[in-house]
């Protein structure tokens, strides 16, 4: 877990550079290329699902093998610590604490200076819903929900798979998550073609999502938020979320901050209602976004600390599956 700690510190110092050569951007380009190759509008539903399955298998295999190959080559570097630096750098690209915190901070800054259009634009970079008619509280709620959900998808889950199987498995998870974000929609185009990608992401996030909820509960106690309420609301409301995993982080966050998340959202002009999570003990204000950021960072550091202690107790760094693909 030392590599994971270095990756976190790298992300904290330099952030997530925006580049066409970013590994996740390269994953997205590969997915888009394969989609153009495999998708045919005239195909039957079964054929679309088969084509989508082939796309998923190719992306997972390529992502894992490229990462494993880079790690293998890093062992040939002339310095003994070279492979650790390469591993930490790749893992840093797979996690997003700094960029997530900065995105939330941009929304907060716009709200506190009373610039609602700027806040709407900033939160539009975090969520996929319509933002042009949001009020201040809606904007803040969307930012908090995004920080909570992405703590699981963008931080805890990659670190969990790194702990399980090293950098290549963390990269493969991020590829699966990217496929879900690009293909996992319930539209006519993607309903069957993206179904395997969506189901795979649900399966992979089953454990990390629940771990994130528990880490938020622990963080609430450490930060003097309402830890008891976080646990109560998570147990009561997590299953109300339309995703099998998304409710754990959001419900725990809502309980910890004594706010209510969920409600009406607009997607492509169509209103949709998401079940409420939490209770209106406190009205949502911009400062809750900063509290969500603190919860995110605390949960991340808790995972790294507990993971380090666990692996030190067992006497090894990671249970690596790299040998299966070497």
NUMI-848326 format. One record per residue (C-alpha): x, y, z; residue number from 0. Coordinates in Angstrom, 2 decimals, always signed. Layout:
N
@xx:X, yy:Y, zz:Z, n:NUM
...
END
This chain:
326
@xx:+0.00, yy:+0.00, zz:+0.00, n:0
@xx:+3.03, yy:+2.29, zz:+0.05, n:1
@xx:+2.56, yy:+2.68, zz:-3.71, n:2
@xx:-1.05, yy:+3.75, zz:-3.15, n:3
@xx:+0.03, yy:+6.32, zz:-0.58, n:4
@xx:+2.59, yy:+7.75, zz:-3.00, n:5
@xx:-0.08, yy:+7.85, zz:-5.71, n:6
@xx:-2.39, yy:+9.80, zz:-3.41, n:7
@xx:+0.40, yy:+12.26, zz:-2.58, n:8
@xx:+1.22, yy:+12.67, zz:-6.27, n:9
@xx:-2.42, yy:+13.44, zz:-7.01, n:10
@xx:-2.57, yy:+15.88, zz:-4.10, n:11
@xx:+0.50, yy:+17.74, zz:-5.38, n:12
@xx:+0.06, yy:+17.76, zz:-9.16, n:13
@xx:-3.59, yy:+16.81, zz:-9.64, n:14
@xx:-4.97, yy:+15.11, zz:-12.72, n:15
@xx:-3.48, yy:+16.76, zz:-15.83, n:16
@xx:-5.96, yy:+17.40, zz:-18.64, n:17
@xx:-4.41, yy:+15.88, zz:-21.73, n:18
@xx:-5.39, yy:+13.81, zz:-24.76, n:19
@xx:-2.66, yy:+11.42, zz:-23.61, n:20
@xx:-4.15, yy:+10.86, zz:-20.17, n:21
@xx:-4.67, yy:+7.09, zz:-19.71, n:22
@xx:-8.40, yy:+7.50, zz:-19.09, n:23
@xx:-8.71, yy:+9.69, zz:-22.19, n:24
@xx:-6.93, yy:+6.98, zz:-24.17, n:25
@xx:-9.38, yy:+4.43, zz:-22.78, n:26
@xx:-12.25, yy:+6.61, zz:-23.94, n:27
@xx:-10.82, yy:+6.89, zz:-27.44, n:28
@xx:-10.38, yy:+3.12, zz:-27.63, n:29
@xx:-13.99, yy:+2.58, zz:-26.48, n:30
@xx:-15.30, yy:+5.09, zz:-29.02, n:31
@xx:-13.27, yy:+3.46, zz:-31.80, n:32
@xx:-14.54, yy:-0.02, zz:-30.94, n:33
@xx:-18.11, yy:+1.27, zz:-30.68, n:34
@xx:-17.93, yy:+2.60, zz:-34.22, n:35
@xx:-16.58, yy:-0.77, zz:-35.36, n:36
@xx:-19.02, yy:-3.03, zz:-33.50, n:37
@xx:-22.29, yy:-1.11, zz:-33.31, n:38
@xx:-24.82, yy:-1.61, zz:-36.11, n:39
@xx:-28.24, yy:+0.01, zz:-35.86, n:40
@xx:-29.82, yy:-2.80, zz:-37.90, n:41
@xx:-28.55, yy:-5.56, zz:-35.61, n:42
@xx:-30.98, yy:-7.50, zz:-33.43, n:43
@xx:-31.02, yy:-6.87, zz:-29.68, n:44
@xx:-29.17, yy:-10.14, zz:-29.07, n:45
@xx:-26.52, yy:-9.23, zz:-31.66, n:46
@xx:-26.08, yy:-5.78, zz:-30.10, n:47
@xx:-25.54, yy:-7.38, zz:-26.69, n:48
@xx:-23.01, yy:-9.80, zz:-28.15, n:49
@xx:-21.17, yy:-6.95, zz:-29.89, n:50
@xx:-21.16, yy:-4.94, zz:-26.65, n:51
@xx:-19.77, yy:-7.96, zz:-24.81, n:52
@xx:-16.95, yy:-8.29, zz:-27.32, n:53
@xx:-16.13, yy:-4.60, zz:-26.89, n:54
@xx:-16.00, yy:-5.01, zz:-23.11, n:55
@xx:-13.68, yy:-8.03, zz:-23.32, n:56
@xx:-11.29, yy:-6.28, zz:-25.70, n:57
@xx:-11.08, yy:-3.09, zz:-23.62, n:58
@xx:-10.52, yy:-5.01, zz:-20.38, n:59
@xx:-7.82, yy:-7.20, zz:-21.91, n:60
@xx:-6.01, yy:-4.32, zz:-23.61, n:61
@xx:-6.13, yy:-2.15, zz:-20.48, n:62
@xx:-4.80, yy:-4.88, zz:-18.22, n:63
@xx:-2.08, yy:-6.05, zz:-20.61, n:64
@xx:-0.81, yy:-2.55, zz:-21.40, n:65
@xx:-0.59, yy:-1.70, zz:-17.69, n:66
@xx:+1.06, yy:-5.03, zz:-16.87, n:67
@xx:+3.53, yy:-4.54, zz:-19.74, n:68
@xx:+4.50, yy:-1.06, zz:-18.54, n:69
@xx:+5.01, yy:-2.36, zz:-14.99, n:70
@xx:+7.10, yy:-5.25, zz:-16.34, n:71
@xx:+9.29, yy:-2.87, zz:-18.35, n:72
@xx:+9.69, yy:-0.60, zz:-15.33, n:73
@xx:+11.54, yy:-3.40, zz:-13.56, n:74
@xx:+14.30, yy:-2.96, zz:-16.16, n:75
@xx:+14.99, yy:+0.63, zz:-15.08, n:76
@xx:+18.53, yy:+1.17, zz:-13.76, n:77
@xx:+17.34, yy:+2.38, zz:-10.35, n:78
@xx:+15.74, yy:+0.05, zz:-7.82, n:79
@xx:+12.93, yy:+2.45, zz:-7.01, n:80
@xx:+12.02, yy:+3.14, zz:-10.62, n:81
@xx:+9.24, yy:+0.58, zz:-10.79, n:82
@xx:+7.63, yy:+1.99, zz:-7.63, n:83
@xx:+7.59, yy:+5.48, zz:-9.14, n:84
@xx:+6.05, yy:+4.21, zz:-12.38, n:85
@xx:+3.43, yy:+2.20, zz:-10.47, n:86
@xx:+2.54, yy:+5.16, zz:-8.26, n:87
@xx:+2.29, yy:+7.47, zz:-11.27, n:88
@xx:-0.06, yy:+5.16, zz:-13.15, n:89
@xx:-2.21, yy:+4.65, zz:-10.05, n:90
@xx:-2.31, yy:+8.42, zz:-9.52, n:91
@xx:-3.91, yy:+8.72, zz:-12.98, n:92
@xx:-6.59, yy:+6.23, zz:-11.87, n:93
@xx:-7.77, yy:+8.18, zz:-8.79, n:94
@xx:-9.36, yy:+11.62, zz:-8.70, n:95
@xx:-9.39, yy:+13.19, zz:-5.21, n:96
@xx:-7.78, yy:+16.52, zz:-6.15, n:97
@xx:-9.79, yy:+17.07, zz:-9.34, n:98
@xx:-12.99, yy:+16.09, zz:-7.54, n:99
@xx:-12.28, yy:+18.50, zz:-4.69, n:100
@xx:-11.42, yy:+21.30, zz:-7.12, n:101
@xx:-14.63, yy:+20.71, zz:-9.08, n:102
@xx:-16.65, yy:+20.99, zz:-5.89, n:103
@xx:-14.69, yy:+24.06, zz:-4.83, n:104
@xx:-15.47, yy:+25.82, zz:-8.13, n:105
@xx:-19.18, yy:+25.30, zz:-7.51, n:106
@xx:-18.82, yy:+26.58, zz:-3.93, n:107
@xx:-16.87, yy:+29.69, zz:-4.98, n:108
@xx:-19.47, yy:+30.61, zz:-7.61, n:109
@xx:-22.34, yy:+30.16, zz:-5.16, n:110
@xx:-20.81, yy:+32.23, zz:-2.36, n:111
@xx:-20.15, yy:+35.14, zz:-4.72, n:112
@xx:-23.75, yy:+34.93, zz:-5.97, n:113
@xx:-22.89, yy:+33.95, zz:-9.53, n:114
@xx:-25.58, yy:+31.33, zz:-10.19, n:115
@xx:-24.86, yy:+30.94, zz:-13.95, n:116
@xx:-21.20, yy:+30.20, zz:-13.18, n:117
@xx:-22.26, yy:+27.73, zz:-10.48, n:118
@xx:-24.62, yy:+26.02, zz:-12.93, n:119
@xx:-21.83, yy:+25.78, zz:-15.49, n:120
@xx:-19.38, yy:+24.43, zz:-12.90, n:121
@xx:-21.75, yy:+21.76, zz:-11.59, n:122
@xx:-22.56, yy:+20.83, zz:-15.19, n:123
@xx:-18.97, yy:+19.58, zz:-15.43, n:124
@xx:-19.66, yy:+17.21, zz:-12.53, n:125
@xx:-23.10, yy:+15.78, zz:-13.36, n:126
@xx:-24.98, yy:+14.68, zz:-16.45, n:127
@xx:-28.25, yy:+16.43, zz:-15.62, n:128
@xx:-29.64, yy:+19.71, zz:-16.97, n:129
@xx:-28.35, yy:+22.60, zz:-14.88, n:130
@xx:-29.68, yy:+25.76, zz:-16.56, n:131
@xx:-32.82, yy:+25.97, zz:-14.37, n:132
@xx:-31.27, yy:+24.89, zz:-11.08, n:133
@xx:-31.54, yy:+27.09, zz:-8.01, n:134
@xx:-28.69, yy:+27.53, zz:-5.51, n:135
@xx:-29.76, yy:+24.61, zz:-3.32, n:136
@xx:-30.16, yy:+22.32, zz:-6.34, n:137
@xx:-26.68, yy:+23.21, zz:-7.55, n:138
@xx:-25.15, yy:+22.54, zz:-4.12, n:139
@xx:-27.06, yy:+19.25, zz:-3.82, n:140
@xx:-25.83, yy:+18.08, zz:-7.22, n:141
@xx:-22.24, yy:+18.88, zz:-6.28, n:142
@xx:-22.52, yy:+17.02, zz:-2.97, n:143
@xx:-24.08, yy:+13.99, zz:-4.64, n:144
@xx:-21.31, yy:+13.98, zz:-7.24, n:145
@xx:-18.55, yy:+14.17, zz:-4.62, n:146
@xx:-20.15, yy:+11.32, zz:-2.66, n:147
@xx:-20.67, yy:+9.02, zz:-5.65, n:148
@xx:-17.30, yy:+9.73, zz:-7.21, n:149
@xx:-15.51, yy:+9.06, zz:-3.93, n:150
@xx:-16.61, yy:+5.47, zz:-4.47, n:151
@xx:-16.18, yy:+5.19, zz:-8.25, n:152
@xx:-13.14, yy:+7.40, zz:-8.70, n:153
@xx:-11.10, yy:+6.82, zz:-5.54, n:154
@xx:-12.02, yy:+3.94, zz:-3.25, n:155
@xx:-12.80, yy:+1.42, zz:-6.01, n:156
@xx:-9.50, yy:+1.89, zz:-7.92, n:157
@xx:-7.58, yy:+1.69, zz:-4.65, n:158
@xx:-9.52, yy:-1.43, zz:-3.65, n:159
@xx:-8.64, yy:-3.20, zz:-6.90, n:160
@xx:-5.03, yy:-2.04, zz:-6.60, n:161
@xx:-4.91, yy:-3.63, zz:-3.15, n:162
@xx:-6.37, yy:-6.82, zz:-4.59, n:163
@xx:-4.29, yy:-7.19, zz:-7.74, n:164
@xx:-1.83, yy:-4.35, zz:-8.23, n:165
@xx:-1.79, yy:-1.52, zz:-10.75, n:166
@xx:-3.02, yy:-3.58, zz:-13.74, n:167
@xx:-6.21, yy:-4.53, zz:-11.92, n:168
@xx:-6.80, yy:-0.90, zz:-10.90, n:169
@xx:-6.38, yy:+0.14, zz:-14.55, n:170
@xx:-8.76, yy:-2.59, zz:-15.68, n:171
@xx:-11.36, yy:-1.39, zz:-13.16, n:172
@xx:-11.04, yy:+2.19, zz:-14.41, n:173
@xx:-11.54, yy:+0.93, zz:-17.96, n:174
@xx:-14.74, yy:-0.84, zz:-16.87, n:175
@xx:-15.96, yy:+2.30, zz:-15.11, n:176
@xx:-15.19, yy:+4.40, zz:-18.21, n:177
@xx:-17.14, yy:+1.98, zz:-20.39, n:178
@xx:-20.13, yy:+2.31, zz:-18.07, n:179
@xx:-19.96, yy:+6.12, zz:-18.22, n:180
@xx:-19.86, yy:+6.02, zz:-22.03, n:181
@xx:-22.12, yy:+3.06, zz:-22.84, n:182
@xx:-24.23, yy:+2.30, zz:-19.79, n:183
@xx:-27.31, yy:+4.32, zz:-20.71, n:184
@xx:-30.89, yy:+3.08, zz:-20.92, n:185
@xx:-31.49, yy:+4.62, zz:-24.31, n:186
@xx:-32.53, yy:+2.91, zz:-27.53, n:187
@xx:-28.94, yy:+3.11, zz:-28.74, n:188
@xx:-27.27, yy:+1.62, zz:-25.66, n:189
@xx:-29.97, yy:-0.44, zz:-23.95, n:190
@xx:-28.55, yy:-3.72, zz:-25.26, n:191
@xx:-25.17, yy:-2.68, zz:-26.65, n:192
@xx:-24.09, yy:-1.19, zz:-23.30, n:193
@xx:-25.85, yy:-3.62, zz:-20.99, n:194
@xx:-22.83, yy:-5.80, zz:-20.21, n:195
@xx:-20.69, yy:-2.72, zz:-19.52, n:196
@xx:-23.32, yy:-1.41, zz:-17.07, n:197
@xx:-23.77, yy:-4.76, zz:-15.32, n:198
@xx:-20.01, yy:-5.26, zz:-15.04, n:199
@xx:-19.60, yy:-1.84, zz:-13.42, n:200
@xx:-22.39, yy:-2.68, zz:-10.95, n:201
@xx:-20.68, yy:-5.95, zz:-10.03, n:202
@xx:-17.22, yy:-4.42, zz:-9.65, n:203
@xx:-18.51, yy:-1.59, zz:-7.46, n:204
@xx:-20.57, yy:-3.81, zz:-5.14, n:205
@xx:-17.90, yy:-4.06, zz:-2.41, n:206
@xx:-16.19, yy:-0.64, zz:-2.88, n:207
@xx:-19.54, yy:+1.21, zz:-2.68, n:208
@xx:-20.38, yy:-0.37, zz:+0.66, n:209
@xx:-16.87, yy:+0.23, zz:+1.91, n:210
@xx:-17.20, yy:+3.89, zz:+0.95, n:211
@xx:-20.42, yy:+4.19, zz:+2.93, n:212
@xx:-18.74, yy:+2.75, zz:+6.01, n:213
@xx:-15.69, yy:+4.97, zz:+5.49, n:214
@xx:-18.01, yy:+8.00, zz:+5.36, n:215
@xx:-19.55, yy:+6.91, zz:+8.66, n:216
@xx:-16.09, yy:+6.67, zz:+10.23, n:217
@xx:-15.12, yy:+10.01, zz:+8.67, n:218
@xx:-18.20, yy:+11.65, zz:+10.15, n:219
@xx:-17.12, yy:+10.63, zz:+13.63, n:220
@xx:-13.56, yy:+11.85, zz:+13.05, n:221
@xx:-14.74, yy:+15.21, zz:+11.65, n:222
@xx:-17.36, yy:+15.75, zz:+14.38, n:223
@xx:-20.24, yy:+15.41, zz:+11.95, n:224
@xx:-23.18, yy:+13.16, zz:+12.77, n:225
@xx:-21.71, yy:+9.66, zz:+12.52, n:226
@xx:-24.67, yy:+7.95, zz:+14.20, n:227
@xx:-27.07, yy:+9.57, zz:+11.74, n:228
@xx:-24.79, yy:+8.67, zz:+8.83, n:229
@xx:-25.01, yy:+4.99, zz:+9.74, n:230
@xx:-28.76, yy:+5.17, zz:+10.37, n:231
@xx:-29.55, yy:+6.90, zz:+7.09, n:232
@xx:-27.24, yy:+4.62, zz:+5.11, n:233
@xx:-28.99, yy:+1.55, zz:+6.46, n:234
@xx:-32.43, yy:+3.08, zz:+5.88, n:235
@xx:-32.07, yy:+4.83, zz:+2.53, n:236
@xx:-29.20, yy:+3.31, zz:+0.53, n:237
@xx:-31.43, yy:+0.80, zz:-1.24, n:238
@xx:-33.71, yy:+3.60, zz:-2.50, n:239
@xx:-31.11, yy:+4.73, zz:-5.02, n:240
@xx:-31.78, yy:+3.58, zz:-8.61, n:241
@xx:-28.24, yy:+2.22, zz:-8.74, n:242
@xx:-27.51, yy:-0.90, zz:-6.66, n:243
@xx:-24.38, yy:+0.81, zz:-5.35, n:244
@xx:-24.78, yy:+4.59, zz:-5.55, n:245
@xx:-26.99, yy:+4.95, zz:-2.50, n:246
@xx:-24.42, yy:+3.87, zz:+0.09, n:247
@xx:-22.08, yy:+6.82, zz:-0.34, n:248
@xx:-24.86, yy:+9.36, zz:-0.90, n:249
@xx:-27.01, yy:+8.20, zz:+2.01, n:250
@xx:-24.05, yy:+8.14, zz:+4.40, n:251
@xx:-23.03, yy:+11.61, zz:+3.25, n:252
@xx:-26.57, yy:+12.93, zz:+3.70, n:253
@xx:-26.82, yy:+11.50, zz:+7.20, n:254
@xx:-23.41, yy:+12.80, zz:+8.25, n:255
@xx:-24.21, yy:+16.36, zz:+7.11, n:256
@xx:-27.83, yy:+16.18, zz:+8.36, n:257
@xx:-29.18, yy:+17.12, zz:+4.94, n:258
@xx:-31.51, yy:+15.53, zz:+2.39, n:259
@xx:-30.22, yy:+14.43, zz:-1.01, n:260
@xx:-32.24, yy:+13.18, zz:-3.96, n:261
@xx:-35.34, yy:+14.74, zz:-5.43, n:262
@xx:-36.19, yy:+16.08, zz:-8.88, n:263
@xx:-33.54, yy:+16.11, zz:-11.60, n:264
@xx:-33.83, yy:+17.00, zz:-15.26, n:265
@xx:-32.14, yy:+14.95, zz:-17.98, n:266
@xx:-32.36, yy:+16.16, zz:-21.59, n:267
@xx:-35.46, yy:+18.16, zz:-20.71, n:268
@xx:-37.23, yy:+15.27, zz:-18.98, n:269
@xx:-37.94, yy:+15.44, zz:-15.25, n:270
@xx:-37.04, yy:+12.41, zz:-13.16, n:271
@xx:-37.50, yy:+11.90, zz:-9.44, n:272
@xx:-34.81, yy:+10.21, zz:-7.34, n:273
@xx:-35.89, yy:+8.96, zz:-3.93, n:274
@xx:-34.89, yy:+11.13, zz:-1.01, n:275
@xx:-31.97, yy:+10.11, zz:+1.18, n:276
@xx:-31.55, yy:+11.73, zz:+4.56, n:277
@xx:-33.74, yy:+14.17, zz:+6.47, n:278
@xx:-34.07, yy:+17.94, zz:+6.32, n:279
@xx:-32.38, yy:+18.60, zz:+9.65, n:280
@xx:-30.27, yy:+21.30, zz:+8.01, n:281
@xx:-31.05, yy:+23.19, zz:+4.80, n:282
@xx:-28.37, yy:+22.66, zz:+2.15, n:283
@xx:-25.99, yy:+25.60, zz:+1.82, n:284
@xx:-22.73, yy:+26.02, zz:-0.17, n:285
@xx:-20.61, yy:+25.22, zz:+2.91, n:286
@xx:-21.91, yy:+21.64, zz:+2.73, n:287
@xx:-19.89, yy:+21.20, zz:-0.49, n:288
@xx:-16.69, yy:+21.89, zz:+1.45, n:289
@xx:-17.86, yy:+19.47, zz:+4.13, n:290
@xx:-18.37, yy:+16.83, zz:+1.43, n:291
@xx:-14.81, yy:+17.46, zz:+0.21, n:292
@xx:-13.50, yy:+16.98, zz:+3.73, n:293
@xx:-15.46, yy:+13.74, zz:+4.00, n:294
@xx:-13.99, yy:+12.58, zz:+0.69, n:295
@xx:-10.40, yy:+13.27, zz:+1.71, n:296
@xx:-10.87, yy:+11.75, zz:+5.15, n:297
@xx:-12.43, yy:+8.58, zz:+3.72, n:298
@xx:-9.53, yy:+8.25, zz:+1.27, n:299
@xx:-6.90, yy:+8.65, zz:+3.96, n:300
@xx:-8.77, yy:+6.20, zz:+6.18, n:301
@xx:-8.77, yy:+3.59, zz:+3.43, n:302
@xx:-5.03, yy:+4.07, zz:+2.83, n:303
@xx:-4.21, yy:+3.94, zz:+6.54, n:304
@xx:-6.34, yy:+0.88, zz:+7.27, n:305
@xx:-5.10, yy:-0.83, zz:+4.11, n:306
@xx:-1.48, yy:-0.17, zz:+5.03, n:307
@xx:-1.97, yy:-1.54, zz:+8.56, n:308
@xx:-3.84, yy:-4.58, zz:+7.21, n:309
@xx:-1.14, yy:-5.51, zz:+4.71, n:310
@xx:+1.61, yy:-4.84, zz:+7.23, n:311
@xx:-0.14, yy:-7.26, zz:+9.57, n:312
@xx:-0.30, yy:-9.87, zz:+6.79, n:313
@xx:+3.30, yy:-9.21, zz:+5.87, n:314
@xx:+2.97, yy:-8.24, zz:+2.19, n:315
@xx:+2.08, yy:-5.27, zz:+0.04, n:316
@xx:-0.58, yy:-6.53, zz:-2.38, n:317
@xx:-2.05, yy:-9.82, zz:-3.45, n:318
@xx:-0.97, yy:-9.50, zz:-7.06, n:319
@xx:-2.56, yy:-11.38, zz:-9.94, n:320
@xx:+0.01, yy:-10.09, zz:-12.43, n:321
@xx:+1.52, yy:-13.55, zz:-12.97, n:322
@xx:-1.71, yy:-14.67, zz:-14.67, n:323
@xx:-1.06, yy:-12.33, zz:-17.61, n:324
@xx:+2.74, yy:-12.29, zz:-17.79, n:325
END
